[in-house]
């Protein structure tokens, strides 16, 4: 159930004082499901979903996989995307049936189309939202939900009993999503809306408190896993890049093994 790549990593575990942990697929079960499709333009929800899912076939991110899975459950025929470019952990752009499509976080999509857009009112507090732009225009929002793993609060308490003095959540998701997920959990800080490089900076900044362990599962976590004194990947369903970058890999989808 656990792959430890070196004896040095095992020895370092005994000196860890800070834990930096990812959210999606790590603190949460990593199986987000589409709950709402909210067009902001003329497209019908199903048409918006089909274009977004067609492009997301090119991504390994768990949110992208959830969007593709939802489209397939609805029986939608997905197109093959072309000229795809992905920024790990942030979003994807590409051509789908002659349309230039961008899908990802608010900041990523704003940058992709070269202009900001107004956030839609009425979204649930803490909702995980993915923005979609088509041909340079913001076209809609896909809302997903992802529940916290059972027993997470008890796990963090046990880790503190083992000597972890500081626990920091580091995620690319919005601040309100991150704070909603960690409500009631004994975390010392929440760092949200992070790029993969910014996750690395969080790990490095925590070194002032002692050796740092990073726990994550996505492609966007790989640089931070490599930068930590000990990197631990959720390898059962996580990205291969994170498993390669980590010192320790959990081979079962059970965070309690930490």
C-alpha positions in Angstrom: 0.0 0.0 0.0 2.9 2.4 0.5 6.0 2.9 -1.8 9.0 4.5 -0.1 11.7 5.3 -2.6 14.6 5.9 -0.2 15.6 5.3 3.4 16.5 9.0 3.6 12.8 9.9 3.1 11.8 7.6 5.9 14.3 9.2 8.2 13.3 12.7 7.3 9.6 11.9 8.2 10.7 11.9 11.8 11.8 15.5 11.6 8.8 17.0 9.7 7.3 20.0 11.4 5.1 21.5 8.6 2.6 19.8 6.3 1.5 21.5 3.0 -1.5 19.7 1.6 -3.4 19.9 -1.7 -7.2 20.0 -1.7 -8.7 18.3 -4.8 -8.1 14.5 -4.6 -6.1 14.8 -1.4 -8.3 16.4 1.3 -11.3 15.8 -0.8 -12.3 12.5 -2.4 -11.2 13.8 -5.8 -14.4 12.8 -7.6 -16.1 16.1 -8.3 -19.4 15.9 -10.1 -21.1 18.5 -12.3 -24.0 20.1 -10.4 -24.9 23.0 -12.6 -24.2 24.4 -16.1 -24.8 28.1 -16.4 -24.4 29.7 -19.8 -23.6 33.4 -19.9 -24.2 33.6 -23.7 -26.5 32.2 -26.3 -25.4 28.5 -26.0 -27.8 26.0 -24.4 -26.3 24.2 -21.4 -25.8 20.9 -23.2 -24.0 22.6 -26.1 -21.7 24.4 -23.7 -21.0 21.1 -21.9 -20.2 19.3 -25.1 -17.7 21.9 -26.3 -16.1 22.1 -22.8 -15.9 18.3 -22.4 -14.5 17.8 -26.0 -11.6 20.0 -25.1 -11.2 18.6 -21.6 -10.5 15.1 -23.1 -6.9 16.4 -23.5 -6.5 17.1 -19.8 -5.6 14.7 -17.0 -7.0 17.0 -14.2 -9.6 15.4 -12.0 -12.1 18.3 -12.7 -11.6 17.9 -16.5 -12.3 14.1 -16.1 -15.5 14.9 -14.2 -16.7 17.2 -17.0 -15.9 14.6 -19.6 -17.6 11.9 -17.6 -20.8 14.0 -17.2 -21.0 14.6 -20.9 -20.6 10.9 -21.6 -23.3 10.0 -19.1 -25.6 12.3 -21.0 -24.8 10.4 -24.3 -23.1 13.4 -25.9 -20.8 12.8 -28.9 -17.5 14.5 -28.2 -15.3 16.0 -30.9 -11.5 15.6 -31.1 -9.8 18.8 -30.0 -6.8 20.2 -31.9 -4.0 22.7 -31.2 -4.4 22.0 -27.5 -2.3 23.8 -24.9 -2.6 23.1 -21.2 -1.2 25.0 -18.2 -1.2 22.3 -15.5 -3.6 23.1 -12.7 -4.9 26.2 -14.4 -6.7 25.4 -17.6 -6.7 24.3 -21.3 -7.1 26.0 -24.6 -7.7 24.4 -28.0 -9.8 24.3 -31.1 -13.1 22.3 -31.2 -15.1 22.1 -34.4 -13.7 25.4 -35.6 -14.2 27.2 -32.3 -11.4 28.4 -30.1 -12.2 27.2 -26.6 -10.7 28.0 -23.2 -11.7 26.2 -20.0 -10.3 26.6 -16.5 -10.1 29.0 -13.6 -11.4 32.5 -13.8 -7.9 34.0 -14.0 -6.8 31.6 -16.6 -9.8 32.1 -18.9 -9.6 35.9 -18.5 -6.0 35.8 -19.6 -6.8 33.5 -22.5 -9.4 35.8 -24.0 -7.5 39.0 -23.1 -10.2 40.6 -21.0 -11.8 40.3 -17.6 -15.5 39.3 -17.1 -18.0 39.9 -14.4 -18.4 37.1 -11.9 -21.9 35.7 -12.0 -24.0 36.3 -8.9 -26.0 33.7 -7.1 -23.4 30.9 -7.1 -23.3 28.8 -4.0 -20.7 29.8 -1.4 -17.7 27.5 -1.8 -18.8 26.1 -5.1 -16.1 24.8 -7.4 -16.5 26.7 -10.7 -14.9 26.2 -14.1 -15.2 29.0 -16.6 -15.6 28.4 -20.4 -14.8 30.9 -23.1 -15.6 30.3 -26.8 -14.1 32.4 -29.6 -12.8 35.0 -27.2 -16.1 35.5 -25.3 -17.0 34.2 -21.8 -19.6 31.6 -22.6 -20.5 30.0 -19.2 -19.7 28.4 -15.9 -19.7 24.7 -15.0 -20.3 24.2 -11.3 -19.0 21.1 -9.5 -19.0 19.6 -6.0 -16.4 17.5 -4.3 -16.8 16.3 -0.7 -14.2 16.2 2.0 -12.8 12.7 2.8 -14.3 11.0 5.7 -12.2 11.2 8.9 -10.1 14.1 7.7 -10.5 16.1 10.9 -9.3 13.1 13.0 -6.4 12.5 10.7 -5.1 16.1 11.1 -5.4 15.8 14.8 -3.4 12.5 14.8 -0.7 14.2 12.6 -0.4 16.9 15.2 0.0 14.3 17.9 2.9 12.9 15.8 4.8 16.2 15.8 3.3 18.2 12.9 3.2 21.8 14.2 1.8 23.6 11.2 -0.7 22.5 8.5 -1.2 24.6 5.4 -3.8 24.0 2.6 -2.4 25.0 -0.8 -4.8 24.9 -3.7 -5.4 26.4 -7.1 -9.1 26.8 -6.3 -10.8 30.0 -5.3 -10.4 31.3 -1.8 -14.1 30.8 -0.9 -13.9 27.2 -2.1 -10.8 26.5 0.0 -12.2 28.1 3.1 -15.5 26.3 2.8 -13.7 22.9 2.5 -11.5 23.6 5.5 -14.2 25.0 7.8 -13.9 23.2 11.1 -10.6 21.6 10.3 -7.5 22.4 12.3 -5.4 24.1 9.6 -3.1 27.0 10.3 -3.3 28.7 6.9 -5.1 28.5 3.6 -3.3 29.5 0.4 -5.7 29.6 -2.5 -5.7 30.5 -6.2 -2.1 29.3 -6.6 -0.3 28.4 -9.7 2.1 25.3 -9.5 5.1 27.7 -9.1 3.3 29.5 -6.3 2.7 26.1 -4.5 6.5 25.7 -4.6 6.9 29.1 -3.0 4.5 28.0 -0.2 6.6 24.9 0.5 9.9 26.9 0.5 8.4 29.6 2.8 7.3 27.0 5.3 10.9 25.8 5.7 11.5 28.5 8.2 9.4 26.4 10.6 11.4 23.2 10.0 11.4 20.3 7.4 8.3 20.3 5.2 6.2 17.5 3.8 4.0 18.2 0.7 1.0 15.9 0.0 -0.7 16.1 -3.4 -2.0 14.1 -6.3 -2.1 16.2 -9.5 0.2 17.2 -12.3 0.2 20.7 -10.8 1.5 19.3 -7.5 4.6 17.7 -9.0 6.9 20.8 -8.6 5.9 21.3 -5.0 6.3 17.6 -4.2 9.9 17.8 -5.6 10.7 20.9 -3.6 9.6 19.6 -0.3 11.9 17.8 2.2 9.5 14.8 1.7 6.9 14.7 -1.1 4.1 12.3 -0.8 1.8 11.5 -3.7 -1.7 10.0 -3.7 -0.8 7.5 -6.4 -3.9 5.3 -6.7 -5.7 7.7 -8.9 -3.3 10.6 -9.1 -1.2 11.8 -12.0 1.9 9.9 -13.0 3.9 13.1 -12.8 3.2 13.6 -9.1 4.1 10.0 -8.3 7.4 10.4 -10.2 8.2 13.6 -8.3 7.3 12.2 -4.9 9.6 10.5 -2.4 6.7 8.4 -1.1 3.6 7.1 -2.9 0.4 5.9 -1.4 -0.8 3.1 -3.6 -4.3 3.0 -2.2 -6.8 5.8 -2.3 -6.8 6.2 1.5 -5.4 9.4 3.1 -5.5 7.8 6.5 -2.4 5.7 5.5 -0.5 9.0 5.8 
